[in-house]
């Protein structure tokens, strides 16, 4: 019974992982390279910048930017051109607007 409980806790911890993000200074330090688009229709993911870490939920585009890399789930580097990016995002003003527009890139933020 203990093994089943530990297994479920292990699986559950990965599924509810918050999107705490750290912006690196160099591309080689990052897990994912990001380009910020000018319009939402150009993006793979619509991102809402959360004010507090508890507001960042799962892999749904609500990000909290950490002060240190060890606090983050993902390290990202912002590039100047879209062809350099693994993922294109657009920052939205409201949390309900956040979400994936193209599910084929969703694995990048797990």
C-alpha positions in Angstrom: 0.0 0.0 0.0 2.9 2.4 0.8 4.4 1.8 -2.6 1.1 2.8 -4.3 0.8 5.9 -2.2 4.4 7.0 -3.0 3.8 6.3 -6.7 0.7 8.5 -6.7 2.4 11.3 -4.9 5.3 11.1 -7.4 3.0 11.2 -10.4 0.8 14.0 -8.9 3.8 16.2 -8.2 4.7 16.3 -11.8 1.2 17.0 -13.1 0.7 20.1 -10.9 4.1 21.6 -11.4 3.8 25.4 -11.5 5.5 27.4 -14.2 8.2 29.2 -12.3 10.5 30.7 -14.9 13.9 32.2 -14.7 15.3 34.4 -17.5 18.9 33.6 -18.2 21.6 35.9 -19.5 22.9 33.5 -22.1 21.2 31.0 -24.5 23.4 28.1 -23.4 22.0 28.4 -19.9 18.4 28.0 -20.9 16.1 25.0 -21.3 14.0 26.9 -23.8 14.6 29.8 -26.1 11.7 32.3 -26.3 10.6 34.9 -28.8 8.0 37.5 -27.8 5.6 38.2 -30.7 3.9 41.5 -31.5 0.5 39.9 -31.9 -1.3 37.0 -30.2 -2.1 35.1 -33.4 1.6 34.7 -34.0 2.3 33.0 -30.7 2.4 29.3 -29.7 1.5 30.3 -26.1 -0.2 33.2 -24.5 1.5 34.0 -21.3 0.2 35.9 -18.2 2.9 37.2 -15.8 1.8 36.2 -12.3 2.6 38.6 -9.4 3.1 35.7 -6.9 4.4 32.2 -7.3 1.2 30.5 -6.0 -0.7 32.1 -9.0 1.4 30.2 -11.5 -0.6 27.1 -12.4 0.5 24.0 -14.2 1.4 24.3 -17.9 -1.3 26.7 -18.9 0.7 29.9 -19.6 0.6 31.5 -16.2 4.3 32.2 -15.4 6.0 33.5 -12.3 9.5 34.9 -12.9 11.9 33.9 -10.1 14.9 35.9 -8.9 17.2 32.9 -8.9 17.6 30.0 -11.4 17.4 27.3 -8.7 13.9 28.5 -7.8 12.6 27.9 -11.4 11.0 25.0 -13.1 12.3 26.2 -16.4 15.1 28.5 -17.5 14.4 30.6 -20.6 16.4 32.9 -22.8 14.7 35.6 -24.8 16.0 35.8 -28.4 15.8 38.7 -30.9 14.4 36.8 -33.9 11.6 34.3 -34.2 13.7 31.8 -36.2 16.1 31.5 -33.2 13.3 30.5 -30.8 12.0 27.1 -29.7 8.8 28.8 -28.5 6.9 31.9 -29.5 4.9 33.7 -26.8 2.7 36.7 -26.4 2.2 38.4 -23.1 -1.5 39.0 -22.2 -3.0 41.3 -19.6 -5.4 39.0 -17.9 -4.9 35.5 -16.5 -8.0 34.0 -18.2 -6.4 34.9 -21.6 -3.4 32.6 -21.0 -3.1 29.3 -22.7 -1.7 27.2 -25.5 -2.6 28.1 -29.1 -0.4 25.3 -30.6 -0.3 22.1 -28.5 2.6 20.6 -30.5 5.0 22.8 -28.5 3.5 22.0 -25.1 6.2 19.5 -24.2 8.8 22.3 -24.1 7.5 23.6 -20.8 7.1 20.3 -18.9 
